[in-house]
């Protein structure tokens, strides 16, 4: 779409908006129905017509998606198009708060790495499943799932049969919890935990943290790009 079309009041067809981003015309219509785009005008024969303002809305939405996700980006654009700018800004603030929390989680994992020691079976600090689940803020069923995936290896109390988590298990559970919050799948975490159990086997985990840090940085930059396009749309909307 050239500069002249952006600055003029000319009408645009759904295909004009779609082509710029490699979308289908049905996707453009769906975005309008979802409130991502302002309502389109209609020709006397009932065909949709768009304007450069609609093109700006679509560009803003597609720029917001990588940093905020499809659902939040939709909520932001819907709020803007309903003149509820404060709600849109609240949604943006929430995404930034989530990103900050993820950065803090990454820092916590890195701090945990610095404190890791070779695995030893020590009895002090042992926990039952309910206590450990409560400390981590998860359900006992989640710990049992992690056990099946090899992330934790609690022993069984010979008298009661209850699971008992020693200090090494607690460390592994905390580390697994942090990595899950970072978006890693159980099958990705299992080999990392296995390496942590071996003395001097931290390199794979360090590489994973580097990748995690890179993804957080990429999301932060995506948020900046989305903010720039949204600001352009807000100015065009007036």
MIDOSE-1310 file (N, C-alpha, C; in nm, 2 decimals, decimal comma, always signed):
residues 238
xxxx	+0,09/-0,12/+0,00/+0,00/+0,00/+0,00/+0,09/+0,12/+0,00; +0,07/+0,21/-0,10/+0,16/+0,33/-0,11/+0,12/+0,44/-0,02; +0,21/+0,54/-0,01/+0,19/+0,66/+0,08/+0,06/+0,73/+0,04; +0,04/+0,74/-0,10/-0,08/+0,82/-0,14/-0,21/+0,76/-0,09
xxxx	-0,22/+0,62/-0,10/-0,34/+0,56/-0,05/-0,36/+0,58/+0,10; -0,25/+0,58/+0,17/-0,26/+0,60/+0,32/-0,31/+0,74/+0,35; -0,28/+0,84/+0,28/-0,31/+0,97/+0,31/-0,44/+1,02/+0,24; -0,49/+0,94/+0,15/-0,61/+0,98/+0,08/-0,73/+0,92/+0,15
xxxx	-0,85/+0,96/+0,11/-0,97/+0,90/+0,16/-1,03/+0,79/+0,08; -0,95/+0,73/-0,01/-1,00/+0,64/-0,10/-1,05/+0,51/-0,03; -1,14/+0,44/-0,10/-1,19/+0,32/-0,05/-1,10/+0,20/-0,08; -1,09/+0,11/+0,01/-1,01/-0,01/-0,01/-1,10/-0,13/+0,00
xxxx	-1,07/-0,23/-0,08/-1,14/-0,35/-0,08/-1,08/-0,45/+0,02; -1,15/-0,55/+0,07/-1,09/-0,65/+0,16/-0,96/-0,71/+0,11; -0,96/-0,73/-0,03/-0,84/-0,79/-0,08/-0,72/-0,70/-0,07; -0,74/-0,57/-0,07/-0,63/-0,47/-0,06/-0,57/-0,48/+0,07
xxxx	-0,65/-0,50/+0,18/-0,59/-0,52/+0,31/-0,53/-0,65/+0,33; -0,59/-0,75/+0,27/-0,54/-0,89/+0,28/-0,40/-0,91/+0,22; -0,39/-0,85/+0,10/-0,26/-0,87/+0,02/-0,14/-0,82/+0,09; -0,15/-0,71/+0,16/-0,04/-0,65/+0,23/+0,02/-0,74/+0,33
xxxx	-0,06/-0,83/+0,39/-0,01/-0,91/+0,50/-0,02/-1,06/+0,46; -0,05/-1,10/+0,34/-0,06/-1,24/+0,30/-0,17/-1,31/+0,36; -0,28/-1,24/+0,39/-0,40/-1,29/+0,45/-0,51/-1,33/+0,35; -0,61/-1,40/+0,39/-0,72/-1,42/+0,30/-0,82/-1,31/+0,33
xxxx	-0,91/-1,28/+0,23/-1,01/-1,18/+0,25/-1,11/-1,23/+0,37; -1,13/-1,36/+0,38/-1,21/-1,40/+0,49/-1,15/-1,37/+0,63; -1,02/-1,38/+0,64/-0,95/-1,34/+0,76/-0,98/-1,19/+0,80; -0,97/-1,11/+0,69/-1,00/-0,96/+0,72/-1,14/-0,94/+0,76
xxxx	-1,24/-1,01/+0,70/-1,38/-1,00/+0,75/-1,39/-1,06/+0,89; -1,32/-1,16/+0,92/-1,33/-1,22/+1,06/-1,27/-1,12/+1,16; -1,16/-1,05/+1,12/-1,11/-0,95/+1,21/-1,20/-0,84/+1,24; -1,28/-0,80/+1,13/-1,38/-0,69/+1,15/-1,49/-0,74/+1,25
xxxx	-1,54/-0,86/+1,23/-1,64/-0,91/+1,31/-1,60/-0,93/+1,45; -1,47/-0,95/+1,48/-1,42/-0,97/+1,61/-1,39/-0,83/+1,68; -1,41/-0,72/+1,60/-1,39/-0,59/+1,66/-1,24/-0,54/+1,65; -1,16/-0,62/+1,59/-1,02/-0,58/+1,57/-1,01/-0,46/+1,47
xxxx	-1,10/-0,46/+1,37/-1,11/-0,35/+1,28/-1,24/-0,27/+1,31; -1,24/-0,14/+1,28/-1,37/-0,07/+1,29/-1,47/-0,13/+1,19; -1,59/-0,10/+1,21/-1,69/-0,15/+1,12/-1,67/-0,10/+0,98; -1,68/-0,18/+0,88/-1,66/-0,14/+0,74/-1,78/-0,06/+0,69
xxxx	-1,75/+0,02/+0,59/-1,86/+0,09/+0,51/-1,92/-0,01/+0,42; -2,03/+0,02/+0,36/-2,09/-0,07/+0,26/-2,13/+0,01/+0,13; -2,11/-0,05/+0,02/-2,15/+0,01/-0,11/-2,30/-0,01/-0,12; -2,37/+0,06/-0,21/-2,51/+0,04/-0,23/-2,55/-0,10/-0,26
xxxx	-2,45/-0,18/-0,32/-2,48/-0,32/-0,34/-2,45/-0,41/-0,23; -2,40/-0,36/-0,12/-2,37/-0,44/+0,00/-2,23/-0,48/+0,02; -2,14/-0,45/-0,06/-2,00/-0,49/-0,05/-1,93/-0,41/+0,06; -1,84/-0,47/+0,13/-1,76/-0,40/+0,23/-1,66/-0,31/+0,16
xxxx	-1,64/-0,19/+0,22/-1,54/-0,10/+0,18/-1,46/-0,06/+0,30; -1,33/-0,05/+0,29/-1,24/-0,01/+0,40/-1,17/+0,12/+0,36; -1,10/+0,17/+0,46/-1,02/+0,29/+0,44/-0,88/+0,27/+0,49; -0,79/+0,37/+0,47/-0,66/+0,36/+0,52/-0,66/+0,34/+0,68
xxxx	-0,76/+0,39/+0,74/-0,77/+0,37/+0,89/-0,79/+0,23/+0,92; -0,87/+0,15/+0,84/-0,88/+0,01/+0,87/-0,75/-0,06/+0,84; -0,67/-0,02/+0,74/-0,54/-0,07/+0,71/-0,45/-0,05/+0,83; -0,46/+0,07/+0,89/-0,38/+0,10/+1,01/-0,41/+0,01/+1,13
xxxx	-0,54/-0,02/+1,15/-0,59/-0,10/+1,25/-0,54/-0,25/+1,24; -0,54/-0,30/+1,11/-0,49/-0,43/+1,09/-0,34/-0,44/+1,11; -0,27/-0,34/+1,07/-0,13/-0,33/+1,09/-0,09/-0,33/+1,24; -0,17/-0,25/+1,31/-0,14/-0,25/+1,46/-0,17/-0,38/+1,52
xxxx	-0,28/-0,44/+1,49/-0,31/-0,57/+1,55/-0,21/-0,68/+1,52; -0,17/-0,69/+1,39/-0,07/-0,79/+1,36/+0,07/-0,76/+1,42; +0,10/-0,64/+1,45/+0,22/-0,60/+1,52/+0,21/-0,63/+1,67; +0,09/-0,63/+1,72/+0,07/-0,65/+1,87/+0,08/-0,80/+1,90
xxxx	+0,04/-0,89/+1,80/+0,03/-1,03/+1,83/+0,16/-1,09/+1,88; +0,27/-1,07/+1,81/+0,39/-1,14/+1,86/+0,43/-1,11/+2,00; +0,40/-0,99/+2,05/+0,44/-0,95/+2,19/+0,34/-0,99/+2,29; +0,21/-0,98/+2,25/+0,10/-0,99/+2,35/+0,02/-1,12/+2,33
xxxx	+0,03/-1,19/+2,22/-0,05/-1,30/+2,19/-0,18/-1,26/+2,12; -0,24/-1,35/+2,05/-0,36/-1,32/+1,97/-0,48/-1,27/+2,06; -0,50/-1,34/+2,17/-0,62/-1,31/+2,25/-0,61/-1,17/+2,31; -0,49/-1,13/+2,37/-0,47/-1,00/+2,43/-0,47/-0,89/+2,32
xxxx	-0,40/-0,92/+2,21/-0,40/-0,82/+2,10/-0,54/-0,79/+2,05; -0,63/-0,90/+2,05/-0,77/-0,88/+2,01/-0,84/-0,79/+2,11; -0,81/-0,81/+2,24/-0,88/-0,73/+2,34/-0,83/-0,59/+2,34; -0,70/-0,57/+2,31/-0,65/-0,43/+2,30/-0,72/-0,36/+2,18
xxxx	-0,72/-0,42/+2,07/-0,78/-0,35/+1,95/-0,93/-0,33/+1,97; -1,00/-0,42/+2,03/-1,14/-0,41/+2,05/-1,17/-0,29/+2,14; -1,09/-0,28/+2,25/-1,10/-0,17/+2,34/-1,08/-0,03/+2,27; -0,97/-0,03/+2,19/-0,94/+0,10/+2,12/-1,05/+0,13/+2,03
xxxx	-1,11/+0,04/+1,96/-1,22/+0,07/+1,86/-1,35/+0,10/+1,93; -1,36/+0,07/+2,06/-1,48/+0,11/+2,13/-1,45/+0,23/+2,21; -1,34/+0,30/+2,18/-1,30/+0,43/+2,25/-1,28/+0,40/+2,40; -1,24/+0,28/+2,44/-1,20/+0,25/+2,58/-1,05/+0,24/+2,59
xxxx	-0,98/+0,35/+2,56/-0,84/+0,35/+2,56/-0,77/+0,30/+2,69; -0,83/+0,34/+2,80/-0,77/+0,31/+2,93/-0,77/+0,15/+2,95; -0,88/+0,09/+2,90/-0,88/-0,06/+2,91/-0,77/-0,12/+2,82; -0,75/-0,06/+2,70/-0,64/-0,11/+2,61/-0,51/-0,09/+2,68
xxxx	-0,49/+0,02/+2,74/-0,36/+0,04/+2,81/-0,34/-0,05/+2,93; -0,45/-0,08/+3,00/-0,44/-0,18/+3,11/-0,40/-0,31/+3,06; -0,45/-0,36/+2,94/-0,41/-0,48/+2,88/-0,27/-0,48/+2,85; -0,22/-0,37/+2,80/-0,08/-0,36/+2,76/+0,01/-0,37/+2,89
xxxx	-0,03/-0,30/+2,99/+0,04/-0,30/+3,12/+0,05/-0,44/+3,17; -0,06/-0,51/+3,16/-0,07/-0,65/+3,21/+0,04/-0,74/+3,14; +0,05/-0,72/+3,01/+0,15/-0,80/+2,94/+0,29/-0,77/+2,98; +0,32/-0,64/+3,00/+0,45/-0,60/+3,05/+0,48/-0,65/+3,19
xxxx	+0,37/-0,65/+3,27/+0,39/-0,71/+3,41/+0,43/-0,86/+3,40; +0,36/-0,93/+3,31/+0,39/-1,07/+3,29/+0,53/-1,09/+3,24; +0,57/-1,01/+3,14/+0,71/-1,02/+3,09/+0,81/-1,00/+3,20; +0,78/-0,90/+3,29/+0,87/-0,87/+3,40/+0,88/-0,99/+3,49
xxxx	+0,76/-1,05/+3,52/+0,76/-1,17/+3,61/+0,84/-1,28/+3,55; +0,83/-1,30/+3,41/+0,91/-1,40/+3,35/+1,06/-1,37/+3,36; +1,10/-1,24/+3,35/+1,24/-1,21/+3,37/+1,29/-1,24/+3,51; +1,20/-1,21/+3,60/+1,24/-1,24/+3,74/+1,25/-1,39/+3,77
xxxx	+1,16/-1,47/+3,70/+1,17/-1,61/+3,71/+1,30/-1,66/+3,65; +1,34/-1,61/+3,54/+1,47/-1,64/+3,48/+1,58/-1,61/+3,57; +1,58/-1,49/+3,63/+1,68/-1,46/+3,73/+1,69/-1,55/+3,85; +1,57/-1,60/+3,89/+1,56/-1,69/+4,00/+1,62/-1,83/+3,96
xxxx	+1,60/-1,87/+3,84/+1,66/-2,00/+3,79/+1,81/-1,98/+3,79; +1,86/-1,87/+3,74/+2,00/-1,84/+3,73/+2,06/-1,84/+3,87; +1,99/-1,78/+3,96/+2,04/-1,78/+4,10/+2,04/-1,92/+4,16; +1,94/-2,00/+4,12/+1,94/-2,14/+4,17/+2,06/-2,21/+4,12
xxxx	+2,09/-2,19/+3,99/+2,21/-2,26/+3,93/+2,33/-2,23/+4,01; +2,35/-2,11/+4,05/+2,47/-2,07/+4,13/+2,48/-2,15/+4,26; +2,36/-2,18/+4,31/+2,36/-2,25/+4,44/+2,36/-2,40/+4,43; +2,35/-2,45/+4,31/+2,34/-2,60/+4,29/+2,47/-2,67/+4,34
xxxx	+2,44/-2,78/+4,41/+2,55/-2,87/+4,45/+2,53/-3,00/+4,39; +2,64/-3,09/+4,39/+2,61/-3,23/+4,34/+2,50/-3,29/+4,42; +2,42/-3,38/+4,36/+2,31/-3,44/+4,43/+2,36/-3,53/+4,54; +2,30/-3,52/+4,65/+2,33/-3,61/+4,76/+2,20/-3,64/+4,83
xxxx	+2,19/-3,76/+4,88/+2,07/-3,81/+4,95/+2,08/-3,77/+5,10; +2,03/-3,66/+5,13/+2,03/-3,61/+5,27/+1,89/-3,61/+5,33; +1,88/-3,65/+5,45/+1,75/-3,66/+5,51/+1,69/-3,53/+5,56; +1,78/-3,43/+5,60/+1,73/-3,31/+5,65/+1,66/-3,23/+5,55
xxxx	+1,55/-3,17/+5,58/+1,47/-3,09/+5,49/+1,37/-3,18/+5,40; +1,35/-3,31/+5,44/+1,26/-3,39/+5,37/+1,12/-3,34/+5,38; +1,04/-3,36/+5,27/+0,90/-3,32/+5,27/+0,81/-3,43/+5,22; +0,69/-3,43/+5,26/+0,59/-3,51/+5,20/+0,53/-3,43/+5,08
xxxx	+0,45/-3,50/+5,00/+0,40/-3,45/+4,87/+0,31/-3,32/+4,89; +0,23/-3,33/+5,00/+0,14/-3,22/+5,02/+0,21/-3,09/+5,06; +0,31/-3,10/+5,14/+0,39/-2,99/+5,19/+0,47/-2,93/+5,07; +0,53/-3,01/+4,99/+0,61/-2,96/+4,87/+0,51/-2,89/+4,77
xxxx	+0,40/-2,96/+4,75/+0,31/-2,90/+4,65/+0,26/-2,76/+4,70; +0,23/-2,75/+4,83/+0,19/-2,62/+4,88/+0,29/-2,52/+4,87; +0,42/-2,56/+4,90/+0,53/-2,46/+4,89/+0,54/-2,40/+4,75; +0,52/-2,49/+4,65/+0,54/-2,45/+4,51/+0,41/-2,39/+4,45
xxxx	+0,30/-2,40/+4,52/+0,18/-2,35/+4,47/+0,12/-2,43/+4,35; +0,14/-2,56/+4,36/+0,08/-2,65/+4,26/+0,01/-2,76/+4,33; -0,06/-2,85/+4,25/-0,13/-2,96/+4,31/-0,04/-3,08/+4,33; -0,07/-3,17/+4,42/+0,00/-3,29/+4,44/+0,00/-3,37/+4,31
xxxx	-0,11/-3,37/+4,23/-0,12/-3,44/+4,11/-0,01/-3,40/+4,01; +0,03/-3,27/+4,02/+0,13/-3,22/+3,93/+0,27/-3,28/+3,96; +0,29/-3,29/+4,09/+0,42/-3,36/+4,13/+0,42/-3,51/+4,09; +0,31/-3,57/+4,10/+0,30/-3,71/+4,06/+0,33/-3,72/+3,91
xxxx	+0,28/-3,63/+3,83/+0,30/-3,62/+3,69/+0,45/-3,60/+3,66; +0,51/-3,51/+3,73/+0,65/-3,48/+3,72/+0,74/-3,61/+3,75; +0,69/-3,68/+3,85/+0,76/-3,81/+3,89/+0,75/-3,91/+3,77; +0,64/-3,92/+3,71/+0,63/-4,01/+3,59/+0,72/-3,97/+3,48
xxxx	+0,74/-3,83/+3,47/+0,82/-3,78/+3,36/+0,97/-3,78/+3,40; +1,00/-3,83/+3,52/+1,14/-3,84/+3,56/+1,20/-3,71/+3,62; +1,12/-3,61/+3,64/+1,17/-3,48/+3,69/+1,21/-3,49/+3,84; +1,13/-3,56/+3,92/+1,16/-3,59/+4,06/+1,16/-3,74/+4,09
xxxx	+1,23/-3,78/+4,19/+1,24/-3,92/+4,22/+1,23/-3,94/+4,37; +1,11/-3,92/+4,42/+1,10/-3,94/+4,57/+1,11/-4,08/+4,61; +1,15/-4,11/+4,73/+1,15/-4,24/+4,78/+1,02/-4,27/+4,86; +1,00/-4,39/+4,89/+0,87/-4,42/+4,96/+0,91/-4,45/+5,11
xxxx	+0,83/-4,40/+5,20/+0,85/-4,43/+5,34/+0,81/-4,58/+5,36; +0,90/-4,66/+5,41/+0,88/-4,81/+5,42/+0,76/-4,84/+5,51; +0,73/-4,75/+5,60/+0,61/-4,79/+5,69/+0,48/-4,74/+5,63; +0,48/-4,62/+5,58/+0,35/-4,57/+5,53/+0,33/-4,58/+5,38
xxxx	+0,44/-4,59/+5,31/+0,43/-4,59/+5,16/+0,42/-4,45/+5,10; +0,42/-4,35/+5,19/+0,41/-4,21/+5,14/+0,53/-4,17/+5,07; +0,52/-4,08/+4,97/+0,63/-4,03/+4,90/+0,71/-3,93/+4,99; +0,84/-3,94/+4,99/+0,92/-3,85/+5,07/+1,02/-3,78/+4,98
xxxx	+1,03/-3,65/+4,98/+1,11/-3,58/+4,89/+1,23/-3,52/+4,97; +1,35/-3,57/+4,94/+1,47/-3,52/+5,01/+1,51/-3,38/+4,95; +1,62/-3,33/+5,00/+1,67/-3,20/+4,95/+1,69/-3,19/+4,80; +1,75/-3,30/+4,75/+1,78/-3,31/+4,60/+1,65/-3,31/+4,53
xxxx	+1,55/-3,38/+4,57/+1,42/-3,38/+4,51/+1,35/-3,24/+4,51; +1,36/-3,18/+4,63/+1,30/-3,05/+4,64/+1,37/-2,95/+4,55; +1,50/-2,96/+4,54/+1,57/-2,87/+4,44/+1,53/-2,90/+4,30; +1,51/-3,02/+4,26/+1,47/-3,06/+4,13/+1,33/-3,01/+4,10
xxxx	+1,24/-3,02/+4,20/+1,11/-2,98/+4,18/+1,10/-2,83/+4,17; +1,18/-2,76/+4,25/+1,18/-2,61/+4,23/+1,23/-2,57/+4,10; +1,33/-2,63/+4,05/+1,39/-2,60/+3,92/+1,29/-2,64/+3,81; +1,22/-2,75/+3,82/+1,12/-2,79/+3,72/+1,01/-2,69/+3,72
xxxx	+0,97/-2,64/+3,84/+0,86/-2,54/+3,84/+0,90/-2,41/+3,77; +1,02/-2,37/+3,80/+1,07/-2,25/+3,73/+1,08/-2,26/+3,58; +1,13/-2,37/+3,54/+1,14/-2,39/+3,39/+1,00/-2,41/+3,33; +0,90/-2,47/+3,40/+0,77/-2,48/+3,34/+0,71/-2,34/+3,33
xxxx	+0,73/-2,25/+3,43/+0,69/-2,11/+3,42/+0,75/-2,04/+3,30; +0,87/-2,08/+3,27/+0,94/-2,02/+3,15/+0,89/-2,08/+3,02; +0,80/-2,17/+3,02/+0,74/-2,22/+2,89/+0,80/-2,35/+2,84; +0,89/-2,41/+2,92/+0,95/-2,54/+2,88/+0,85/-2,66/+2,90
xxxx	+0,85/-2,75/+2,81/+0,77/-2,87/+2,82/+0,84/-2,98/+2,91; +0,77/-3,07/+2,96/+0,82/-3,17/+3,05/+0,94/-3,25/+2,98; +0,91/-3,28/+2,85/+1,02/-3,36/+2,78/+1,14/-3,28/+2,75; +1,13/-3,14/+2,76/+1,25/-3,06/+2,75/+1,32/-3,05/+2,88
xxxx	+1,24/-3,05/+2,99/+1,30/-3,03/+3,12/+1,37/-3,16/+3,17; +1,32/-3,27/+3,14/+1,37/-3,40/+3,19/+1,52/-3,42/+3,17; +1,57/-3,40/+3,05/+1,71/-3,41/+3,03/+1,80/-3,31/+3,10; +1,74/-3,19/+3,12/+1,81/-3,09/+3,20/+1,83/-3,13/+3,34
xxxx	+1,72/-3,18/+3,40/+1,72/-3,22/+3,54/+1,82/-3,34/+3,55; +1,82/-3,43/+3,45/+1,91/-3,54/+3,46/+2,06/-3,49/+3,46; +2,08/-3,39/+3,38/+2,22/-3,34/+3,38/+2,26/-3,27/+3,51; +2,16/-3,20/+3,56/+2,18/-3,13/+3,69/+2,22/-3,23/+3,80
xxxx	+2,16/-3,35/+3,79/+2,19/-3,45/+3,89/+2,34/-3,50/+3,89; +2,39/-3,48/+3,77/+2,53/-3,53/+3,75/+2,62/-3,41/+3,79; +2,73/-3,44/+3,86/+2,82/-3,33/+3,90/+2,89/-3,28/+3,77; +2,89/-3,15/+3,76/+2,95/-3,08/+3,64/+2,86/-3,08/+3,52
xxxx	+2,73/-3,12/+3,53/+2,65/-3,14/+3,41/+2,55/-3,02/+3,39; +2,60/-2,90/+3,40/+2,51/-2,78/+3,40/+2,50/-2,72/+3,26; +2,59/-2,76/+3,17/+2,60/-2,69/+3,04/+2,46/-2,69/+2,96; +2,39/-2,80/+2,95/+2,26/-2,80/+2,88/+2,16/-2,70/+2,95
xxxx	+2,16/-2,69/+3,08/+2,07/-2,60/+3,14/+2,11/-2,45/+3,11; +2,24/-2,43/+3,11/+2,28/-2,29/+3,08/+2,25/-2,25/+2,94; +2,25/-2,35/+2,85/+2,21/-2,32/+2,71/+2,07/-2,29/+2,70; +1,99/-2,37/+2,78/+1,84/-2,34/+2,78/+1,81/-2,20/+2,84
xxxx	+1,88/-2,16/+2,94/+1,86/-2,03/+3,00/+1,90/-1,92/+2,90; +2,00/-1,94/+2,82/+2,04/-1,85/+2,71/+1,93/-1,83/+2,61; +1,87/-1,95/+2,57/+1,76/-1,95/+2,48/+1,64/-1,88/+2,54; +1,61/-1,90/+2,66/+1,50/-1,84/+2,73/+1,52/-1,69/+2,74
xxxx	+1,64/-1,64/+2,77/+1,67/-1,50/+2,78/+1,65/-1,44/+2,64; +1,69/-1,51/+2,54/+1,67/-1,46/+2,40/+1,52/-1,44/+2,36; +1,44/-1,54/+2,41/+1,30/-1,53/+2,38/+1,23/-1,41/+2,45; +1,28/-1,39/+2,57/+1,22/-1,28/+2,65/+1,26/-1,14/+2,58
xxxx	+1,38/-1,13/+2,54/+1,43/-1,01/+2,47/+1,35/-0,99/+2,34; +1,33/-1,10/+2,27/+1,25/-1,09/+2,14/+1,11/-1,05/+2,17; +1,05/-1,10/+2,28/+0,91/-1,05/+2,31/+0,91/-0,91/+2,35; +1,01/-0,86/+2,42/+1,02/-0,72/+2,46/+1,03/-0,63/+2,34
xxxx	+1,11/-0,67/+2,24/+1,12/-0,59/+2,12/+0,99/-0,59/+2,04; +0,92/-0,71/+2,04/+0,80/-0,72/+1,97/+0,69/-0,63/+2,03; +0,70/-0,62/+2,16/+0,61/-0,52/+2,23/+0,63/-0,38/+2,19; +0,76/-0,35/+2,17/+0,79/-0,21/+2,12/+0,74/-0,18/+1,98
xxxx	+0,76/-0,28/+1,90/+0,70/-0,26/+1,76/+0,55/-0,25/+1,76; +0,49/-0,33/+1,84/+0,34/-0,33/+1,85/+0,30/-0,19/+1,91; +0,37/-0,14/+2,01/+0,33/-0,01/+2,06/+0,35/+0,10/+1,96; +0,45/+0,09/+1,88/+0,47/+0,20/+1,77/+0,36/+0,20/+1,67
xxxx	+0,32/+0,08/+1,63/+0,21/+0,07/+1,53/+0,07/+0,11/+1,59; +0,05/+0,08/+1,72/-0,07/+0,11/+1,79/-0,08/+0,26/+1,80; +0,04/+0,33/+1,84/+0,04/+0,47/+1,85/+0,01/+0,54/+1,72; +0,06/+0,48/+1,61/+0,03/+0,54/+1,47/-0,12/+0,53/+1,45
xxxx	-0,18/+0,41/+1,48/-0,32/+0,40/+1,46/-0,40/+0,49/+1,54; -0,36/+0,51/+1,67/-0,43/+0,61/+1,76/-0,43/+0,75/+1,70; -0,32/+0,79/+1,65/-0,30/+0,92/+1,59/-0,39/+0,93/+1,46; -0,39/+0,83/+1,38/-0,48/+0,83/+1,26/-0,62/+0,83/+1,29
xx	-0,66/+0,76/+1,40/-0,80/+0,76/+1,44/-0,84/+0,89/+1,50; -0,74/+0,97/+1,56/-0,78/+1,10/+1,61/-0,85/+1,09/+1,75
